[in-house]
Amino acid sequence: MRWEGLAEVLSDICEREGWVFHAPDPNAVTAFEHSSGVSVPEPYRSFLLEVSSGMATDCMQLERFASDEAARPSEPFPYDRAYGDSIITALGEGRTLDELAADPAFAVRQVHGLPPGCLVVGELDGMLCVLALSGEEAGYVWRVGDFDLPETRHAHEPQGDDGRMEFGRWFMEWLVENGLEAEVTKRWDGNVNS
């Protein structure tokens, strides 16, 4: 993933809008990886090293990375691909999150509170978003709260695909939700798919 030039674009926007922009903090990433024994998955790791260690707009936040703020990073992330797929399938069939939360087949697997084995990366649509650090979901973003589920494009628009979002795709959606996509893509020649 290419992030070159994005730091300047985001920093300029934050300065103009009076928002908070945190410069990359390689020491925090190194300290986290050293103390936890866990590597930060790409492309989030390169984003932290090259773009920003966090920012806050007037309505949403890209969580500031701090080496001591992970949810028990060396413990396994509790959700696997099959469980995530079953949630995505049920939602695609028209079931609601409330229905899934009341269904014992789903409810028994849900973790109350912040799951282990993840980092909080931000907030989107009022829900906390975490990046799984281990297992089959390592590198993918999950929404956590009343009912934890994999982050997909379909969650944001009905015609969106239901494929999981790694950090790069999730970040682009975060820009959309903050009304920044047009300006950022106009000024930044990066490609989140490369």
Helices and strands as residue ranges (DSSP letters): H 6-17, E 20-22, H 26-36, H 44-50, E 54-56, E 61-62, H 81-92, H 97-102, H 104-107, E 118-124, E 127-132, E 141-144, E 149-150, G 153-155, H 167-177, H 181-187
